[in-house]
Amino acid sequence: MNRAVEYYRKKGYNDEWIKMRLNGIVDRFKLTDIWKEGGITKPLEYALLTNEIYKGWSDMTASEYKKLKGLRKESLRDNMTDIEVALTNIGEIATRDIAREEHPQGLKENLNVAKRGGGVAKGAKDLYEKETKKSAISQRNRLNYKYIDEKLIEEKKEKSSNEG
């Protein structure tokens, strides 16, 4: 944990963002444990379920989201703003809690639960956007990556209060 905190601090993340991100990692492990209990074992199944959560609140799959942010191999979550991380966490926690209650088995049932969990995060996203009058989804990535002729270029990072 200490190495992860230092890694993120060196990358310029603040302690609040780091706390959310590390909590999200722990919550993700709890979710994948629940999925295992529901018969999910293949990497493709985990990806499909994760995409269902993302689509539920952002209307994008993980790969579409990465494309929006101009990412290729970089971690999507490490390039999210604080509200994007929070919404991802809400979607995954809701999915986990619904699955704990209903014990879905197999991919089809778990996809339904993941869609509903993503819907919980969408409700939070919609309320956030209504109250703040700004989008919860940002095209910006943490280090302002750009690819030019297949070469990764890191531009100077601008401080933004929404990026944490």
MDTraj code that builds the backbone (N, CA, C; nanometers):
import mdtraj as md
import numpy as np

residues = "MET ASN ARG ALA VAL GLU TYR TYR ARG LYS LYS GLY TYR ASN ASP GLU TRP ILE LYS MET ARG LEU ASN GLY ILE VAL ASP ARG PHE LYS LEU THR ASP ILE TRP LYS GLU GLY GLY ILE THR LYS PRO LEU GLU TYR ALA LEU LEU THR ASN GLU ILE TYR LYS GLY TRP SER ASP MET THR ALA SER GLU TYR LYS LYS LEU LYS GLY LEU ARG LYS GLU SER LEU ARG ASP ASN MET THR ASP ILE GLU VAL ALA LEU THR ASN ILE GLY GLU ILE ALA THR ARG ASP ILE ALA ARG GLU GLU HIS PRO GLN GLY LEU LYS GLU ASN LEU ASN VAL ALA LYS ARG GLY GLY GLY VAL ALA LYS GLY ALA LYS ASP LEU TYR GLU LYS GLU THR LYS LYS SER ALA ILE SER GLN ARG ASN ARG LEU ASN TYR LYS TYR ILE ASP GLU LYS LEU ILE GLU GLU LYS LYS GLU LYS SER SER ASN GLU GLY".split()
xyz = np.array([
    [0.0822, -0.1192, 0.0000],
    [0.0000, 0.0000, 0.0000],
    [0.0868, 0.1259, 0.0000],
    [0.1918, 0.1222, 0.0814],
    [0.2797, 0.2392, 0.0876],
    [0.3431, 0.2693, -0.0472],
    [0.3829, 0.1631, -0.1194],
    [0.4419, 0.1835, -0.2520],
    [0.3405, 0.2451, -0.3474],
    [0.2164, 0.1986, -0.3391],
    [0.1119, 0.2538, -0.4264],
    [0.0888, 0.4014, -0.3953],
    [0.0834, 0.4354, -0.2666],
    [0.0639, 0.5756, -0.2274],
    [0.1784, 0.6605, -0.2803],
    [0.3010, 0.6150, -0.2622],
    [0.4162, 0.6915, -0.3101],
    [0.4172, 0.7026, -0.4623],
    [0.3796, 0.5947, -0.5303],
    [0.3721, 0.5964, -0.6768],
    [0.2762, 0.7059, -0.7226],
    [0.1558, 0.7082, -0.6647],
    [0.0569, 0.8076, -0.7050],
    [0.0982, 0.9489, -0.6654],
    [0.1596, 0.9637, -0.5497],
    [0.2074, 1.0970, -0.5095],
    [0.3123, 1.1498, -0.6075],
    [0.4031, 1.0627, -0.6489],
    [0.5058, 1.1038, -0.7452],
    [0.4449, 1.1429, -0.8788],
    [0.3308, 1.0850, -0.9103],
    [0.2614, 1.1183, -1.0351],
    [0.1791, 1.2464, -1.0215],
    [0.1729, 1.3020, -0.9008],
    [0.1045, 1.4289, -0.8812],
    [-0.0382, 1.4203, -0.8313],
    [-0.0824, 1.3032, -0.7906],
    [-0.2180, 1.2887, -0.7387],
    [-0.2238, 1.3371, -0.5947],
    [-0.3379, 1.3951, -0.5553],
    [-0.3509, 1.4381, -0.4161],
    [-0.4001, 1.3216, -0.3298],
    [-0.3909, 1.3387, -0.1984],
    [-0.4225, 1.2296, -0.1068],
    [-0.5685, 1.1858, -0.1140],
    [-0.6597, 1.2773, -0.1409],
    [-0.8018, 1.2402, -0.1520],
    [-0.8244, 1.1492, -0.2722],
    [-0.7636, 1.1837, -0.3858],
    [-0.7757, 1.0999, -0.5050],
    [-0.7132, 0.9630, -0.4783],
    [-0.5967, 0.9622, -0.4157],
    [-0.5272, 0.8367, -0.3853],
    [-0.6142, 0.7485, -0.2962],
    [-0.6760, 0.8082, -0.1961],
    [-0.7626, 0.7328, -0.1058],
    [-0.8789, 0.6698, -0.1837],
    [-0.9421, 0.7484, -0.2699],
    [-1.0527, 0.6945, -0.3502],
    [-1.0049, 0.5815, -0.4404],
    [-0.8903, 0.6001, -0.5023],
    [-0.8380, 0.4999, -0.5955],
    [-0.8046, 0.3708, -0.5229],
    [-0.7384, 0.3794, -0.4071],
    [-0.7035, 0.2596, -0.3317],
    [-0.8273, 0.1897, -0.2773],
    [-0.9250, 0.2671, -0.2316],
    [-1.0513, 0.2062, -0.1888],
    [-1.1189, 0.1358, -0.3059],
    [-1.1098, 0.1974, -0.4238],
    [-1.1674, 0.1363, -0.5432],
    [-1.1008, 0.0043, -0.5774],
    [-0.9700, -0.0044, -0.5573],
    [-0.8983, -0.1298, -0.5830],
    [-0.9478, -0.2390, -0.4885],
    [-0.9611, -0.2062, -0.3604],
    [-1.0102, -0.3029, -0.2627],
    [-1.1535, -0.3447, -0.2969],
    [-1.2376, -0.2464, -0.3300],
    [-1.3763, -0.2777, -0.3665],
    [-1.3829, -0.3642, -0.4916],
    [-1.2927, -0.3415, -0.5867],
    [-1.2886, -0.4221, -0.7087],
    [-1.2581, -0.5673, -0.6755],
    [-1.1631, -0.5916, -0.5840],
    [-1.1331, -0.7286, -0.5425],
    [-1.2561, -0.7948, -0.4796],
    [-1.3289, -0.7187, -0.3986],
    [-1.4500, -0.7735, -0.3376],
    [-1.5529, -0.8098, -0.4448],
    [-1.5638, -0.7252, -0.5459],
    [-1.6582, -0.7520, -0.6552],
    [-1.6164, -0.8757, -0.7339],
    [-1.4889, -0.8860, -0.7691],
    [-1.4471, -1.0031, -0.8473],
    [-1.4618, -1.1321, -0.7670],
    [-1.4473, -1.1244, -0.6352],
    [-1.4732, -1.2425, -0.5514],
    [-1.6196, -1.2851, -0.5619],
    [-1.7103, -1.1875, -0.5598],
    [-1.8536, -1.2170, -0.5744],
    [-1.8804, -1.2778, -0.7124],
    [-1.8169, -1.2211, -0.8161],
    [-1.8357, -1.2754, -0.9511],
    [-1.7856, -1.4193, -0.9589],
    [-1.6753, -1.4493, -0.8933],
    [-1.6241, -1.5873, -0.8917],
    [-1.7274, -1.6811, -0.8301],
    [-1.7890, -1.6362, -0.7213],
    [-1.8933, -1.7165, -0.6575],
    [-2.0105, -1.7393, -0.7526],
    [-2.0302, -1.6465, -0.8445],
    [-2.1393, -1.6568, -0.9415],
    [-2.0996, -1.7280, -1.0694],
    [-1.9817, -1.7926, -1.0678],
    [-1.9416, -1.8737, -1.1821],
    [-1.8629, -1.8009, -1.2887],
    [-1.8202, -1.6790, -1.2615],
    [-1.7411, -1.6029, -1.3577],
    [-1.5947, -1.6408, -1.3391],
    [-1.5316, -1.6875, -1.4468],
    [-1.3940, -1.7351, -1.4349],
    [-1.3024, -1.6851, -1.5461],
    [-1.3581, -1.6448, -1.6578],
    [-1.2761, -1.6088, -1.7740],
    [-1.2511, -1.4582, -1.7800],
    [-1.1307, -1.4191, -1.8197],
    [-1.1008, -1.2756, -1.8325],
    [-1.2010, -1.2005, -1.9210],
    [-1.2468, -1.2623, -2.0271],
    [-1.3436, -1.1980, -2.1151],
    [-1.4744, -1.1702, -2.0413],
    [-1.5144, -1.2619, -1.9541],
    [-1.6375, -1.2406, -1.8768],
    [-1.6229, -1.1216, -1.7820],
    [-1.5073, -1.1102, -1.7165],
    [-1.4833, -0.9960, -1.6284],
    [-1.4875, -0.8656, -1.7082],
    [-1.4288, -0.8683, -1.8269],
    [-1.4286, -0.7491, -1.9121],
    [-1.5707, -0.7128, -1.9543],
    [-1.6500, -0.8114, -1.9906],
    [-1.7887, -0.7849, -2.0308],
    [-1.8696, -0.7255, -1.9155],
    [-1.8500, -0.7785, -1.7963],
    [-1.9216, -0.7281, -1.6789],
    [-1.8772, -0.5862, -1.6447],
    [-1.7474, -0.5629, -1.6509],
    [-1.6955, -0.4287, -1.6251],
    [-1.7514, -0.3303, -1.7268],
    [-1.7535, -0.3692, -1.8525],
    [-1.8089, -0.2825, -1.9562],
    [-1.9555, -0.2510, -1.9301],
    [-2.0292, -0.3465, -1.8795],
    [-2.1708, -0.3231, -1.8508],
    [-2.1874, -0.2170, -1.7422],
    [-2.0993, -0.2194, -1.6423],
    [-2.1040, -0.1171, -1.5370],
    [-2.0696, 0.0191, -1.5960],
    [-1.9615, 0.0249, -1.6730],
    [-1.9228, 0.1520, -1.7362],
    [-2.0343, 0.2057, -1.8257],
    [-2.0894, 0.1190, -1.9096],
    [-2.1968, 0.1631, -2.0005],
    [-2.3168, 0.2134, -1.9221],
    [-2.3412, 0.1508, -1.8078],
    [-2.4553, 0.1896, -1.7269],
    [-2.4516, 0.3345, -1.6833],
    [-2.3338, 0.3849, -1.6508],
    [-2.3286, 0.5240, -1.6024],
    [-2.2666, 0.6209, -1.7018],
    [-2.1816, 0.5717, -1.7946],
    [-2.1131, 0.6649, -1.8850],
    [-2.1568, 0.6509, -2.0302],
    [-2.2351, 0.5492, -2.0589],
    [-2.2755, 0.5174, -2.1962],
    [-2.1578, 0.4773, -2.2836],
    [-2.0462, 0.4347, -2.2222],
    [-1.9274, 0.3919, -2.2964],
    [-1.8707, 0.2641, -2.2353],
    [-1.8125, 0.1801, -2.3204],
    [-1.7334, 0.0680, -2.2711],
    [-1.5989, 0.1231, -2.2238],
    [-1.5213, 0.0381, -2.1579],
    [-1.3885, 0.0818, -2.1128],
    [-1.3021, 0.1252, -2.2312],
    [-1.3061, 0.0516, -2.3404],
    [-1.2218, 0.0885, -2.4554],
    [-1.2701, 0.2186, -2.5192],
    [-1.4010, 0.2417, -2.5232],
    [-1.4528, 0.3687, -2.5753],
    [-1.4130, 0.4847, -2.4840],
    [-1.4149, 0.4602, -2.3547],
    [-1.3771, 0.5617, -2.2567],
    [-1.2287, 0.5972, -2.2721],
    [-1.1453, 0.4928, -2.2877],
    [-1.0026, 0.5166, -2.3085],
    [-0.9791, 0.5970, -2.4361],
    [-1.0545, 0.5661, -2.5384],
    [-1.0413, 0.6389, -2.6648],
    [-1.0784, 0.7860, -2.6453],
    [-1.1858, 0.8113, -2.5717],
    [-1.2266, 0.9487, -2.5423],
    [-1.1135, 1.0264, -2.4753],
    [-1.0420, 0.9594, -2.3865],
    [-0.9342, 1.0236, -2.3119],
    [-0.7998, 1.0196, -2.3853],
    [-0.7967, 0.9583, -2.5025],
    [-0.6727, 0.9525, -2.5790],
    [-0.5712, 0.8546, -2.5232],
    [-0.6193, 0.7509, -2.4544],
    [-0.5318, 0.6526, -2.3919],
    [-0.5207, 0.5284, -2.4799],
    [-0.4112, 0.4589, -2.4667],
    [-0.3952, 0.3314, -2.5371],
    [-0.3652, 0.2222, -2.4367],
    [-0.2443, 0.2203, -2.3844],
    [-0.2049, 0.1165, -2.2885],
    [-0.2150, 0.1654, -2.1445],
    [-0.2311, 0.2949, -2.1261],
    [-0.2354, 0.3514, -1.9917],
    [-0.3616, 0.3051, -1.9188],
    [-0.3551, 0.3055, -1.7882],
    [-0.4684, 0.2671, -1.7052],
    [-0.5793, 0.3715, -1.7157],
    [-0.6999, 0.3255, -1.7473],
    [-0.8140, 0.4170, -1.7538],
    [-0.8406, 0.4785, -1.6172],
    [-0.8481, 0.3975, -1.5161],
    [-0.8821, 0.4491, -1.3830],
    [-0.7779, 0.5471, -1.3302],
    [-0.6524, 0.5220, -1.3617],
    [-0.5482, 0.6142, -1.3173],
    [-0.5557, 0.7471, -1.3909],
    [-0.6347, 0.7545, -1.4947],
    [-0.6495, 0.8766, -1.5734],
    [-0.7882, 0.9379, -1.5585],
    [-0.8603, 0.8949, -1.4593],
    [-0.9927, 0.9502, -1.4330],
    [-0.9835, 1.0661, -1.3345],
    [-1.0797, 1.1563, -1.3457],
    [-1.0934, 1.2626, -1.2467],
    [-1.1512, 1.2021, -1.1192],
    [-1.1525, 1.2796, -1.0136],
    [-1.2044, 1.2271, -0.8878],
    [-1.3508, 1.1850, -0.8994],
    [-1.4331, 1.2587, -0.9719],
    [-1.5744, 1.2211, -0.9846],
    [-1.5887, 1.0955, -1.0701],
    [-1.5055, 1.0797, -1.1713],
    [-1.5113, 0.9578, -1.2527],
    [-1.4729, 0.8346, -1.1700],
    [-1.3700, 0.8480, -1.0874],
    [-1.3312, 0.7373, -0.9990],
    [-1.4455, 0.7063, -0.9031],
    [-1.5056, 0.8098, -0.8458],
    [-1.6155, 0.7892, -0.7507],
    [-1.7325, 0.7186, -0.8175],
    [-1.7684, 0.7585, -0.9382],
    [-1.8808, 0.6954, -1.0081],
    [-1.8502, 0.5508, -1.0438],
    [-1.7267, 0.5231, -1.0832],
    [-1.6870, 0.3846, -1.1094],
    [-1.7003, 0.3022, -0.9827],
    [-1.6531, 0.3578, -0.8710],
    [-1.6636, 0.2882, -0.7425],
    [-1.8091, 0.2637, -0.7049],
    [-1.8939, 0.3639, -0.7217],
    [-2.0369, 0.3472, -0.6894],
    [-2.0966, 0.2349, -0.7732],
    [-2.0679, 0.2342, -0.9024],
    [-2.1205, 0.1291, -0.9899],
    [-2.0760, -0.0090, -0.9472],
    [-1.9501, -0.0214, -0.9102],
    [-1.8984, -0.1518, -0.8696],
    [-1.9501, -0.1938, -0.7324],
    [-1.9603, -0.1003, -0.6400],
    [-2.0132, -0.1330, -0.5071],
    [-2.1603, -0.1726, -0.5171],
    [-2.2373, -0.0987, -0.5959],
    [-2.3792, -0.1325, -0.6132],
    [-2.3933, -0.2700, -0.6778],
    [-2.3122, -0.2977, -0.7782],
    [-2.3156, -0.4292, -0.8433],
    [-2.2847, -0.5391, -0.7428],
    [-2.1814, -0.5173, -0.6631],
    [-2.1434, -0.6153, -0.5610],
    [-2.2562, -0.6389, -0.4614],
    [-2.3172, -0.5303, -0.4138],
    [-2.4210, -0.5446, -0.3125],
    [-2.5469, -0.6107, -0.3681],
    [-2.5825, -0.5786, -0.4914],
    [-2.6969, -0.6457, -0.5549],
    [-2.6663, -0.7948, -0.5714],
    [-2.5452, -0.8255, -0.6167],
    [-2.5071, -0.9655, -0.6373],
    [-2.5040, -1.0426, -0.5053],
    [-2.4596, -0.9788, -0.3996],
    [-2.4602, -1.0451, -0.2677],
    [-2.6018, -1.0818, -0.2255],
    [-2.6950, -0.9949, -0.2583],
    [-2.8346, -1.0180, -0.2203],
    [-2.9025, -1.1232, -0.3086],
    [-2.8722, -1.1199, -0.4380],
    [-2.9465, -1.2027, -0.5338],
    [-2.8734, -1.3294, -0.5791],
    [-2.7447, -1.3393, -0.5554],
    [-2.6646, -1.4563, -0.5924],
    [-2.6814, -1.4976, -0.7387],
    [-2.6544, -1.4066, -0.8320],
    [-2.6680, -1.4430, -0.9734],
    [-2.5664, -1.5509, -1.0118],
    [-2.6057, -1.6370, -1.1042],
    [-2.5182, -1.7440, -1.1517],
    [-2.5021, -1.7316, -1.3023],
    [-2.3786, -1.7407, -1.3469],
    [-2.3500, -1.7365, -1.4889],
    [-2.3417, -1.5947, -1.5421],
    [-2.2950, -1.5869, -1.6651],
    [-2.2708, -1.4565, -1.7258],
    [-2.3986, -1.3769, -1.7465],
    [-2.5023, -1.4396, -1.7957],
    [-2.6258, -1.3672, -1.8272],
    [-2.6838, -1.2996, -1.7031],
    [-2.6964, -1.3709, -1.5950],
    [-2.7520, -1.3131, -1.4723],
    [-2.6602, -1.2050, -1.4158],
    [-2.5297, -1.2283, -1.4203],
    [-2.4351, -1.1287, -1.3697],
    [-2.4334, -1.0037, -1.4567],
    [-2.4527, -1.0186, -1.5883],
    [-2.4621, -0.9012, -1.6754],
    [-2.5808, -0.8143, -1.6370],
    [-2.6922, -0.8776, -1.6045],
    [-2.8108, -0.8025, -1.5627],
    [-2.7819, -0.7238, -1.4353],
    [-2.7148, -0.7863, -1.3412],
    [-2.6811, -0.7196, -1.2148],
    [-2.5817, -0.6055, -1.2400],
    [-2.4830, -0.6292, -1.3248],
    [-2.3839, -0.5248, -1.3555],
    [-2.4521, -0.4048, -1.4214],
    [-2.5468, -0.4304, -1.5074],
    [-2.6206, -0.3212, -1.5721],
    [-2.6953, -0.2386, -1.4676],
    [-2.7562, -0.3051, -1.3731],
    [-2.8289, -0.2354, -1.2671],
    [-2.7342, -0.1570, -1.1772],
    [-2.6189, -0.2158, -1.1453],
    [-2.5194, -0.1447, -1.0646],
    [-2.4704, -0.0197, -1.1351],
    [-2.4479, -0.0315, -1.2651],
    [-2.4098, 0.0855, -1.3439],
    [-2.5193, 0.1905, -1.3438],
    [-2.6438, 0.1459, -1.3403],
    [-2.7576, 0.2381, -1.3343],
    [-2.7614, 0.3183, -1.2049],
    [-2.7189, 0.2556, -1.0959],
    [-2.7104, 0.3282, -0.9686],
    [-2.6108, 0.4432, -0.9826],
    [-2.4950, 0.4143, -1.0429],
    [-2.3939, 0.5184, -1.0632],
    [-2.4446, 0.6255, -1.1594],
    [-2.5258, 0.5864, -1.2583],
    [-2.5826, 0.6843, -1.3511],
    [-2.6729, 0.7818, -1.2763],
    [-2.7509, 0.7305, -1.1814],
    [-2.8340, 0.8187, -1.1005],
    [-2.7499, 0.9214, -1.0262],
    [-2.6383, 0.8756, -0.9696],
    [-2.5472, 0.9679, -0.8998],
    [-2.4851, 1.0670, -0.9979],
    [-2.4471, 1.0189, -1.1160],
    [-2.3882, 1.1054, -1.2188],
    [-2.4871, 1.2126, -1.2614],
    [-2.6104, 1.1723, -1.2876],
    [-2.7119, 1.2675, -1.3320],
    [-2.7374, 1.3748, -1.2267],
    [-2.7431, 1.3351, -1.1022],
    [-2.7646, 1.4320, -0.9943],
    [-2.6445, 1.5243, -0.9796],
    [-2.5237, 1.4688, -0.9881],
    [-2.4016, 1.5500, -0.9827],
    [-2.4046, 1.6559, -1.0926],
    [-2.4352, 1.6145, -1.2143],
    [-2.4353, 1.7078, -1.3267],
    [-2.5452, 1.8126, -1.3133],
    [-2.6595, 1.7728, -1.2612],
    [-2.7693, 1.8683, -1.2408],
    [-2.7288, 1.9742, -1.1381],
    [-2.6694, 1.9311, -1.0292],
    [-2.6370, 2.0225, -0.9201],
    [-2.5134, 2.1076, -0.9479],
    [-2.4156, 2.0518, -1.0169],
    [-2.2918, 2.1269, -1.0424],
    [-2.2938, 2.2000, -1.1760],
    [-2.3873, 2.1631, -1.2614],
    [-2.3980, 2.2213, -1.3960],
    [-2.2721, 2.1947, -1.4796],
    [-2.2056, 2.0807, -1.4537],
    [-2.0914, 2.0422, -1.5356],
    [-2.0902, 1.8909, -1.5548],
    [-2.0246, 1.8497, -1.6619],
    [-2.0191, 1.7079, -1.6958],
    [-1.9309, 1.6319, -1.5978],
    [-1.9749, 1.5127, -1.5640],
    [-1.8943, 1.4244, -1.4794],
    [-1.7890, 1.3515, -1.5611],
    [-1.8046, 1.3507, -1.6912],
    [-1.7129, 1.2798, -1.7796],
    [-1.6206, 1.3806, -1.8465],
    [-1.4924, 1.3535, -1.8363],
    [-1.3920, 1.4444, -1.8895],
    [-1.3090, 1.3755, -1.9974],
    [-1.2787, 1.4492, -2.1029],
    [-1.1885, 1.3979, -2.2061],
    [-1.0445, 1.4000, -2.1594],
    [-1.0171, 1.4822, -2.0601],
    [-0.8799, 1.4972, -2.0119],
    [-0.8321, 1.3702, -1.9450],
    [-0.7046, 1.3420, -1.9627],
    [-0.6434, 1.2338, -1.8887],
    [-0.5427, 1.2932, -1.7920],
    [-0.4996, 1.2157, -1.7002],
    [-0.4193, 1.2647, -1.5879],
    [-0.2934, 1.3386, -1.6325],
    [-0.2251, 1.2863, -1.7313],
    [-0.0992, 1.3458, -1.7737],
    [-0.1119, 1.4167, -1.9079],
    [-0.2330, 1.4334, -1.9546],
    [-0.2588, 1.4988, -2.0824],
    [-0.1802, 1.4314, -2.1951],
    [-0.1988, 1.2991, -2.2058],
    [-0.1332, 1.2207, -2.3097],
    [-0.1847, 1.2579, -2.4470],
    [-0.0989, 1.2476, -2.5445],
    [-0.1385, 1.2562, -2.6846],
    [-0.0491, 1.1608, -2.7619],
    [-0.1045, 1.1008, -2.8628],
    [-0.0252, 1.0164, -2.9517],
    [-0.0114, 1.0874, -3.0842],
    [0.1100, 1.0987, -3.1306],
    [0.1375, 1.1568, -3.2616],
    [0.2223, 1.0554, -3.3372],
    [0.1691, 1.0074, -3.4477],
    [0.2382, 0.9051, -3.5273],
    [0.2857, 0.7894, -3.4400],
    [0.1930, 0.7366, -3.3589],
    [0.2194, 0.6218, -3.2709],
    [0.3202, 0.6498, -3.1607],
    [0.3573, 0.7753, -3.1400],
    [0.4524, 0.8100, -3.0346],
    [0.3775, 0.8809, -2.9220],
    [0.3996, 0.8343, -2.8002],
    [0.3360, 0.8936, -2.6832],
    [0.4056, 1.0237, -2.6478],
    [0.3278, 1.1302, -2.6399],
    [0.3788, 1.2616, -2.6032],
    [0.3061, 1.3053, -2.4765],
    [0.3811, 1.3473, -2.3752],
    [0.3191, 1.3983, -2.2535],
    [0.3334, 1.5494, -2.2534],
    [0.2198, 1.6178, -2.2545],
    [0.2215, 1.7629, -2.2525],
    [0.2224, 1.8119, -2.1092],
    [0.2518, 1.9396, -2.0928],
    [0.2484, 1.9970, -1.9585],
    [0.1077, 1.9846, -1.9034],
    [0.1014, 1.9395, -1.7815],
    [-0.0248, 1.9153, -1.7158],
    [-0.0784, 2.0460, -1.6580],
    [-0.2044, 2.0750, -1.6898],
    [-0.2692, 2.1933, -1.6322],
    [-0.3458, 2.1500, -1.5085],
    [-0.3389, 2.2281, -1.4064],
    [-0.4127, 2.1986, -1.2844],
    [-0.5611, 2.2245, -1.3066],
    [-0.6416, 2.1314, -1.2608],
    [-0.7866, 2.1480, -1.2723],
    [-0.8469, 2.0998, -1.1411],
    [-0.9350, 2.1741, -1.0847],
    [-0.9944, 2.1384, -0.9565],
    [-1.0720, 2.0084, -0.9668],
    [-1.1202, 1.9736, -1.0843],
    [-1.1970, 1.8512, -1.1015],
    [-1.1077, 1.7294, -1.1141],
    [-0.9785, 1.7474, -1.1379],
    [-0.8912, 1.6333, -1.1585],
    [-0.8344, 1.5789, -1.0281],
    [-0.8450, 1.6502, -0.9235],
    [-0.7997, 1.6040, -0.7942],
    [-0.6573, 1.5886, -0.7944],
])
top = md.Topology()
chain = top.add_chain()
for i, resn in enumerate(residues, 1):
    res = top.add_residue(resn, chain, resSeq=i)
    for name in ("N", "CA", "C"):
        top.add_atom(name, md.element.get_by_symbol(name[0]), res)
traj = md.Trajectory(xyz[None], top)
